[in-house]
Amino acid sequence: MIRKVTVLGAGSAGLIAALTLRRLLPGLAVEIVRSPDIGVIGVGEGTTRAFPPFFFETLRLDPAELFAEAQPVWKLGIRFLWGPRERFFYTFSYQFDQRWPDLPRANGYYCEKDVENVDVWAALMAAGKAFPKAKDGRPIFARHQQAGFHIENRKLVGWLENACLSSGATFTDGTVASVDRDDEHVRALVLESGQRIDGDLFVDASGFRSELIGRAFDEPFLSFSDSLFCDRAIIGGWPRTSEPISAYTTAETMNAGWCWQIEHEHWINRGYVYASNFISDDDARAEFLGKNPGTVGEAREPRIVKFRSGRYARTWIGNVVGIGNSSGFVEPLEATALSVIIHESRSLAAALFESAFEPTPSIAALYNRTMARVWDEIRDFIAIHYRFNTRIATPFWQHCWHETPLKTAQPIADFYVENGPTSIHKTELIGLDNSFTAEGYLALLIGQRVPHRKPHRPSPGELQQWERYRARNASVAQHGYSVAETLAMIRSPGWRWQPGDAAP
């Protein structure tokens, strides 16, 4: 019977896991081991649209506290400087996997040349706005959960710590010196002080160190290097001055990888993910600084971080469950880190509840199969970004065109090439629980202008109606609120959060 869970690690993974267990299973005791020797990474984080409903609806946390303590700004999606188009927007909405009632084909068939303003949310991103304006003058937050957040990691961790304390979780500060274990069962964590921290279940949220899953159990690590070739990142940034706050992450093609730009209210976070087999660290740094001269001499000197993409074969072993980077890692091209942590934490809570707190080996095996599929689907979705990005023809990108396997995403790409952006059979191809949904795959395939064999030749009447829809979306966006305007509104003395505001 599991009565106490010990969480090793007090970064976002450990804190989200602890908070989830305390909020959903309040009878569990949860102790978090926080090492004073391990600092917070301190980079910007982008979320998917899974973040707001999970914290504000499932865990029932107060959005006012998040905005007061973590100070996030909104993210409607990703602006891709990618592929042959000048740009395209991957939103959290449904641009392509829908059909306007008076048009005969799905939206994707009308996007051969131009993908601007396909829906309101893409139009908002293009116009530099965050939310449409309602008739009463309030921003329209709640519409199919169309927004996530940009959050500075340090502020997110601070908010999560306070939420964990309020939920009844406890903290113990100390560094693990050894692990008292028997085969695949951990009895206790032994700290350098000699203190023993016991538990019935241990959550390994120790990040890339993977103290329990990787080091103590020596679980095999399955590399994704045959699909994802990048293995390093240069991280930098600069204080915001007069730049407008964009409601999206930017992903920009570089010579041997790509650059992110994550927007915060007072800081712009920038990083270059690259493949060291194709560019030296010095040349990557020179390319990064040439693209971003504001990083030199500012508050954060660019630094290089090495990483490996992949996952452990099992992430639930005996009485240990890995969460976050201790279970696997892929580069942040689709900002999946926090969404995977949410998925893992929610699934763990469900497994404990459904097993009456006595999880069987088959429960653990099911969890492992589920999380393996989640990691592999992310790998293959990101592989689509590399396989079809024809923006520049450097040696790295030519290698990606010819050598990137799509694996589980190959049937999806093949179906698209044969049939175009139809939505038929999408559940059979993609699955109901795939986090990217058919919309995500269509956004990447259409956005990168992957050719298909079923083009639609719209009539003049269809084109006129299509352009009316696009013009309407652009008009709504132009009259919407920017990030700065929306922040000013929610900070005004008379502001009150209303039902639905919590989940954009």
Protein Blocks (a to p, Z undefined) as FASTA:
>chain_A
ZZbdcdedjbfklmmmmmmmmmmmmmbccdddddfkbccekiacdddfklmmmmmmmnop
afklmmmmnopaddfbdcddedjbfbdcddfbdfklccdfkbcbdfklmmmmpcghkbmm
lmmmmnopabdcdfkopacfbgghlaccdddfklmmmmmmmmmmmnopacdedddfbdcd
ehjacfbdcdfkopacddfbdcdfebjnommlmmmnopacddfklmmmcfbdcddddddf
kbccdfbdcddddfklcddddddfkbccddddddfklocfklmmmmmmmmmmmlgopabd
cddddddedddfblcehjaccehjlloccdfklopmmmmmmmmmmmmmmmmmmnnopacf
klmmmmmmmmmmmmmmmmmmmmmmmmmmckbacfklmmmmmmmcfklmmmmmmmmmmnop
afehklmmnopklmnlmmlmmmmmmmnopacfbdccddfklmmmmmmmmmmmmmmmmmmc
cfklmmmmmmpmkbccdehjlmZZ
